[in-house]
Amino acid sequence: MKIRYFIPIICLLIFSCQRDRIPKMEPVDLNLNLSYASEELNGKLELNTAKVTVTNLSTKVRSTYSPQDAAVSIENLKPGNYDIDASITISKEQYTQVTGLETAEDVTFNVSFKKYNLIRSTTLALELVAGTVGDFVIKQVYYAGSDQKNGALYRDQFFEIQNNTDRILYADSLYFGRIYGRQSITTDKEHYQPNGQLDWSKSENMTMGNEANTDYVYLRDLFMIPGDGQTYPIDPGKSIVIAQNALNHKVPFVGNNGVETPIRDPELTVDLSKATFETYFGDIPGKKPFASDINNLDVPNVEVLDYVGNDWILDNPGRDGYVIFKRSSREEVLALKNYVVPSLKPPAASEKTYRQLPVSWIMDALEIQPNTASSRLPKKLGPSQDAGFSFVPLGAYSSQAVIRKTERNNNGVIKLKDTNNSTEDFVFIKANPFGFAN
């Protein structure tokens, strides 16, 4: 009879011993020292009005702090992954007085550490960087798509850009596209930087050092709005919508293969038949477009410079970075160098290359990340382009889009918020082309 109890007792003893050997997660301290990345600004611009936020990615608890003597000390934090962000907005008058540089808007400085693994007491230096305030800004990105059976899948995706000034701008020669970066944290086939992102300095034929990572981004695809310079005027506070497919996705359509595709729930999707532009891949030599890639003759096509796949399909889990820029010389853009991914193995002769875009050219940028923290990737964009990221909470096929907040409304002309931190600047809505956030 005693034998019946012998094994459970042994197991209990083993479990007890193993439990005793599990290291205890002792609380840790976090010390943050703030400064400006531009040395000449330190001591001239204040820091104590900066807003510092620390977010525990496991508990979703977000705490806000104000620095004292440019420092923040936080005690007894639970070890784990954290987002650490800081920002400060300097009035245009104070910025001009200190720097001598005229600016039409207040200037916001940002810095962030995303998904920082805090396992021991740590001191971090937070160097605040000023982002570029662009005339055009990315207003809305509908990347999630709609329900796979009842909606339009990914066919109804669109990208919206707004004139965020008080004067008429022209969309002619406005470039937009996505940047290439690490799409998975499970693969280990490339050279990586300490932040986990691709190390382009190790790319074949690269002749520069870490500037390849800090001064440039690499384009996954690239499109240009055509025109002679004054073909497409955009009034102040107005926007342009670039549709993947400029169709009314609320009604059935006949694809370029002659097959009709039904729509079961029109409320899940959008009408893009009045989009400003569309991306059409049917004119690319040797390219067979998807059945839904129909050329709407009433909507102008953008020029396709770099592309992947059979249509401009945005990553609906949310792993893309978007940029816009403007150049008067098309030849200058086409002359940008191209590089292969910095893989550990020698690249094949047919390996895809990615156009190297100077960060200084970027007018506006937006980083999108997955809606679950565990799926998020090392940031593709630096703090001068986008110190944060945005996402739709319901994820792929949710009919949700990210949209920039309204900062003010001047007699019907809407000015959108632009601090170069999309975590602060964007919210989510049900996709609404040409609409605004409530």
C-alpha positions as a printed Julia matrix, in Angstrom:
438×3 Matrix{Float64}:
   0.0    0.0     0.0
   2.83   2.41    0.75
   4.12   2.11   -2.83
   1.04   3.98   -4.05
   2.2    7.13   -2.31
   5.9    6.87   -3.04
   5.89   8.3    -6.61
   3.64  11.31   -5.84
   5.79  12.2    -2.84
   8.96  12.03   -4.97
   7.3   14.18   -7.65
   6.24  16.69   -5.02
   9.77  16.87   -3.69
  11.23  17.33   -7.2
   8.7   20.05   -8.01
   9.48  21.8    -4.76
  13.2   21.71   -5.49
  12.69  23.01   -9.04
  10.45  25.78   -7.78
  13.14  26.81   -5.32
  15.62  27.03   -8.17
  13.42  29.4   -10.26
  14.99  32.86   -9.96
  12.76  35.46   -8.37
  11.86  38.46  -10.56
  13.1   41.28   -8.4
  11.82  44.79   -9.16
  14.19  47.02  -11.14
  14.8   50.77  -11.4
  14.83  52.81  -14.61
  16.71  56.1   -14.86
  16.17  58.29  -17.94
  18.42  61.2   -18.86
  17.03  63.6   -21.46
  18.99  65.79  -23.84
  18.74  67.18  -27.35
  20.52  65.28  -30.1
  21.73  68.63  -31.46
  24.36  69.72  -28.97
  23.86  73.43  -29.66
  20.29  73.21  -28.3
  21.25  71.82  -24.9
  21.13  74.52  -22.26
  19.12  76.77  -24.58
  15.84  74.9   -24.91
  13.99  73.64  -21.86
  13.55  69.97  -21.04
  11.48  69.92  -17.86
   8.21  70.3   -19.78
   8.89  67.13  -21.76
   6.33  64.33  -21.54
   7.82  60.92  -20.76
   5.68  57.8   -21.03
   6.6   54.27  -20.01
   4.28  51.46  -21.09
   4.42  47.9   -19.76
   3.6   45.8   -22.81
   2.37  42.86  -20.73
  -0.05  44.72  -18.46
  -0.75  47.61  -20.89
  -0.23  50.01  -17.98
   0.98  53.37  -19.3
   2.54  55.85  -16.88
   3.44  59.48  -17.63
   6.27  61.42  -15.99
   7.69  64.95  -16.01
  11.47  65.24  -15.8
  13.24  67.09  -13.05
  16.57  68.58  -14.11
  16.21  66.67  -17.4
  15.96  63.31  -15.63
  13.29  60.8   -14.67
  13.83  58.1   -12.05
  11.34  55.25  -11.76
  11.65  52.67   -9.02
  10.3   49.14   -8.54
   9.31  48.31  -12.09
   8.41  44.75  -12.97
  10.98  43.24  -15.37
   9.65  42.83  -18.9
   9.21  44.58  -22.23
   8.46  48.3   -22.23
   7.82  51.12  -24.69
   9.69  54.23  -23.53
   8.78  57.53  -25.23
   9.57  61.18  -24.67
   8.46  64.29  -26.52
   8.52  68.04  -26.1
   6.99  70.8   -28.2
   8.83  74.11  -28.47
   6.89  77.17  -29.61
   7.86  78.52  -33.0
   8.79  81.84  -31.37
  11.18  80.24  -28.88
  12.66  77.95  -31.54
  13.33  80.88  -33.87
  14.82  82.96  -31.03
  17.26  80.17  -30.09
  18.18  78.87  -33.55
  17.62  81.86  -35.8
  15.59  79.58  -38.1
  12.1   80.67  -39.13
   9.35  78.08  -38.78
   5.63  78.35  -39.48
   4.7   75.81  -36.82
   5.77  74.78  -33.34
   8.59  72.21  -33.38
   8.21  68.84  -31.67
  11.19  66.72  -30.59
  10.81  62.97  -30.0
  12.73  59.92  -28.88
  11.59  56.36  -28.29
  12.73  52.88  -27.31
  10.19  50.33  -28.49
   9.83  46.89  -26.91
  12.82  47.53  -24.66
  13.68  44.44  -22.6
  14.11  45.76  -19.07
  15.61  42.93  -17.02
  17.87  44.83  -14.61
  18.19  48.34  -13.21
  19.16  50.52  -16.17
  20.1   54.07  -17.12
  19.1   55.21  -20.61
  20.1   58.36  -22.48
  17.11  59.8   -24.36
  18.28  62.11  -27.16
  15.4   64.16  -28.52
  15.29  64.64  -32.29
  13.22  67.17  -34.24
  11.18  65.74  -37.08
  10.42  67.42  -40.38
   7.03  69.1   -40.63
   5.85  68.52  -44.19
   3.48  70.46  -46.41
   1.84  67.18  -47.38
   1.13  64.65  -44.62
  -0.08  61.08  -44.62
  -3.69  61.41  -43.51
  -5.26  57.93  -43.59
  -4.06  54.41  -44.38
  -6.59  51.64  -44.85
  -4.35  48.61  -44.82
  -6.45  46.11  -42.83
  -8.98  45.38  -45.56
 -12.46  44.01  -44.98
 -13.96  40.63  -44.19
 -12.66  37.82  -46.4
 -16.14  36.41  -47.17
 -18.61  39.21  -46.55
 -16.42  42.18  -47.46
 -13.87  42.97  -50.16
 -10.82  41.2   -48.71
  -7.85  43.48  -49.46
  -9.2   44.88  -52.75
 -10.55  48.02  -51.05
  -7.29  49.26  -49.49
  -6.36  52.91  -49.98
  -3.78  55.54  -49.02
  -4.69  59.19  -48.33
  -2.45  62.29  -48.33
  -3.51  65.79  -47.21
  -2.36  69.32  -47.98
  -1.67  70.45  -44.41
  -0.87  74.07  -45.25
  -2.87  77.24  -45.78
  -1.98  77.52  -49.48
  -2.62  75.57  -52.67
  -0.14  72.75  -53.29
   0.32  70.59  -56.36
   0.43  66.81  -56.14
   2.47  66.55  -59.34
   5.74  64.63  -58.76
   4.7   63.59  -55.26
   6.24  60.2   -54.51
   4.9   57.62  -52.09
   5.75  54.06  -51.17
   6.68  51.58  -48.49
  10.08  50.94  -46.98
  11.61  47.52  -46.67
  12.69  46.09  -43.35
  12.54  43.05  -41.17
   9.15  41.33  -41.5
   9.69  38.5   -39.0
  11.48  38.09  -35.68
  11.75  34.32  -36.1
  14.14  34.33  -39.08
  17.87  34.7   -38.6
  19.19  34.93  -42.15
  20.39  38.52  -42.34
  22.8   40.9   -40.67
  21.05  42.87  -37.92
  21.74  46.06  -36.01
  21.68  46.08  -32.19
  18.07  47.33  -32.41
  17.11  44.16  -34.33
  16.53  45.86  -37.67
  18.44  45.02  -40.88
  22.05  46.21  -41.01
  22.31  47.69  -44.49
  25.99  48.53  -43.98
  26.59  44.8   -44.6
  24.75  44.82  -47.92
  26.76  43.76  -50.96
  28.64  46.66  -52.61
  27.75  49.03  -49.76
  30.58  51.53  -49.31
  29.42  53.39  -46.19
  29.27  52.41  -42.54
  26.43  52.94  -40.09
  25.25  55.93  -42.14
  23.65  53.33  -44.39
  21.23  52.69  -41.52
  20.86  56.17  -40.01
  20.79  58.4   -43.11
  18.78  56.23  -45.49
  15.76  53.97  -45.76
  15.23  51.34  -48.45
  12.13  51.29  -50.61
  10.03  48.19  -51.02
   7.93  49.93  -53.67
   7.67  53.41  -55.11
   5.02  55.33  -57.04
   4.85  58.84  -58.5
   1.89  61.08  -59.16
   2.23  62.34  -62.75
   1.65  65.87  -64.04
   3.41  68.87  -65.53
   3.86  70.66  -62.2
   0.41  72.26  -61.97
  -1.88  69.49  -63.19
  -3.28  68.44  -59.81
  -3.87  71.4   -57.46
  -4.85  70.49  -53.89
  -6.6   73.15  -51.83
  -5.63  73.78  -48.18
  -7.06  71.12  -45.89
  -8.02  68.88  -48.82
  -6.68  65.43  -49.61
  -6.05  62.93  -52.36
  -7.05  59.27  -52.13
  -4.92  56.67  -53.91
  -6.91  53.47  -54.36
  -5.47  50.04  -54.89
  -8.51  49.52  -57.12
 -10.71  52.54  -57.91
 -13.99  50.63  -57.79
 -17.19  50.89  -55.81
 -16.46  47.92  -53.59
 -19.98  48.03  -52.15
 -21.42  46.48  -55.31
 -20.52  43.33  -57.3
 -17.92  43.75  -60.04
 -16.8   41.8   -63.07
 -13.09  41.16  -62.94
 -10.68  41.37  -65.85
 -11.13  37.58  -66.1
 -14.84  37.98  -66.88
 -16.01  36.49  -63.57
 -18.45  38.41  -61.37
 -17.5   38.77  -57.72
 -20.38  39.37  -55.28
 -20.34  41.52  -52.16
 -22.36  40.13  -49.25
 -22.23  43.07  -46.82
 -21.67  46.49  -48.44
 -21.36  48.17  -45.04
 -18.04  46.44  -44.44
 -16.29  48.12  -47.36
 -15.95  51.46  -49.19
 -16.72  53.18  -52.48
 -13.45  54.11  -54.19
 -14.88  54.87  -57.64
 -14.26  58.58  -56.97
 -10.68  58.13  -55.78
  -8.18  60.74  -56.97
  -5.69  58.19  -58.3
  -5.28  54.44  -58.52
  -2.39  51.99  -58.75
  -2.84  49.89  -61.89
  -0.42  47.06  -62.64
  -2.01  45.93  -65.92
   0.35  48.08  -68.0
   3.53  46.57  -66.54
   5.19  44.43  -69.25
   4.98  40.72  -68.45
   2.83  41.31  -65.38
  -0.51  39.5   -65.05
  -2.64  41.6   -62.71
  -5.16  40.2   -60.27
  -8.75  39.92  -61.51
  -9.72  42.89  -59.33
  -7.08  45.16  -60.89
  -9.42  46.92  -63.31
  -8.39  50.17  -64.96
 -10.98  52.82  -64.09
 -10.6   55.22  -67.01
 -12.17  58.04  -65.0
  -9.39  57.87  -62.38
  -5.78  58.71  -63.34
  -3.12  56.07  -62.74
   0.02  56.77  -60.73
   3.35  55.87  -62.27
   4.8   52.61  -60.98
   8.56  52.85  -60.41
   9.23  49.93  -58.03
   6.77  47.2   -57.15
   6.24  43.77  -55.63
   3.51  41.27  -56.46
   0.56  41.69  -58.8
  -1.08  44.73  -57.19
  -0.34  47.3   -54.47
  -1.44  45.03  -51.64
  -0.72  46.59  -48.26
   0.35  44.28  -45.44
  -2.91  43.81  -43.56
  -1.36  42.43  -40.33
   0.41  45.81  -40.17
   4.14  45.47  -40.83
   4.76  48.37  -43.2
   6.41  51.77  -43.07
   5.11  54.47  -45.44
   6.92  57.53  -46.76
   6.08  60.47  -49.0
   8.5   62.9   -50.6
   8.61  65.39  -53.45
  11.32  65.98  -56.02
  11.16  68.16  -59.1
  13.67  65.99  -60.94
  12.5   62.49  -61.84
  16.02  61.67  -62.98
  17.34  62.4   -59.49
  15.0   59.75  -58.06
  15.79  57.19  -60.74
  19.51  57.72  -60.09
  19.24  56.54  -56.47
  21.35  53.45  -55.81
  19.87  50.0   -55.23
  21.04  47.35  -52.75
  20.17  43.77  -51.93
  19.12  42.69  -48.45
  22.17  42.24  -46.16
  21.85  38.45  -46.03
  24.37  36.14  -44.35
  24.76  34.19  -47.59
  26.02  35.67  -50.89
  22.98  36.95  -52.83
  21.82  35.33  -56.05
  22.26  37.25  -59.29
  18.48  37.64  -59.53
  18.09  38.93  -55.96
  15.66  41.84  -55.64
  17.23  45.19  -54.88
  15.83  48.1   -52.88
  16.2   51.75  -53.78
  18.18  53.75  -51.19
  16.23  56.86  -50.18
  17.91  59.68  -48.22
  16.09  60.38  -44.96
  16.54  64.09  -45.67
  14.16  63.8   -48.62
  11.25  62.43  -46.58
   8.35  64.85  -46.17
   6.29  62.6   -43.91
   6.41  59.0   -42.71
   4.19  56.57  -40.84
   5.07  53.28  -39.18
   2.4   50.59  -38.86
   2.77  47.66  -36.45
   0.61  44.59  -35.67
  -2.22  45.05  -33.19
  -0.74  42.53  -30.72
   2.43  43.49  -28.86
   3.95  40.0   -29.16
   3.9   40.26  -32.96
   5.59  43.65  -33.23
   8.88  44.08  -35.03
  11.93  46.31  -34.62
  11.04  49.77  -35.89
  11.81  50.54  -39.52
  11.65  54.32  -39.11
  13.87  56.45  -36.91
  12.62  59.1   -34.45
  13.14  61.97  -36.91
  10.66  60.29  -39.3
   8.23  58.63  -36.86
   9.05  58.22  -33.19
   6.08  55.94  -32.62
   3.75  53.69  -34.58
   0.05  53.21  -35.18
  -2.26  50.23  -35.64
  -5.92  49.24  -35.86
  -7.0   47.4   -32.7
  -9.05  44.71  -34.46
  -6.26  43.83  -36.9
  -6.55  42.32  -40.37
  -9.86  42.29  -42.3
 -11.49  44.55  -39.7
 -12.6   47.43  -42.01
 -10.58  49.75  -39.74
  -8.08  52.39  -40.86
  -5.6   54.61  -39.04
  -6.22  58.33  -39.47
  -4.45  61.47  -38.32
  -6.1   63.53  -35.57
  -7.53  66.97  -36.27
  -5.47  69.68  -34.57
  -7.7   72.64  -35.42
 -10.38  73.85  -37.81
  -9.82  77.33  -39.25
 -13.05  78.41  -40.95
 -13.57  74.99  -42.48
  -9.9   74.35  -43.31
  -8.81  71.4   -41.2
  -5.24  71.26  -39.94
  -4.04  67.78  -38.95
  -1.82  67.01  -35.98
   1.8   66.37  -36.92
   4.37  65.81  -34.15
   6.28  63.05  -35.99
   5.0   60.56  -33.44
   2.17  58.49  -34.9
   1.35  56.99  -31.5
   0.2   60.48  -30.51
  -0.94  61.74  -33.92
  -3.16  58.9   -35.14
  -6.38  57.22  -34.08
  -8.47  54.53  -35.75
 -11.83  54.71  -37.51
 -13.95  52.63  -39.84
 -12.28  53.31  -43.2
 -13.68  56.52  -44.67
 -12.01  57.97  -47.8
 -11.87  61.8   -47.7
 -13.31  61.7   -44.16
 -11.91  62.88  -40.84
 -11.64  61.48  -37.35
 -14.34  62.53  -34.91
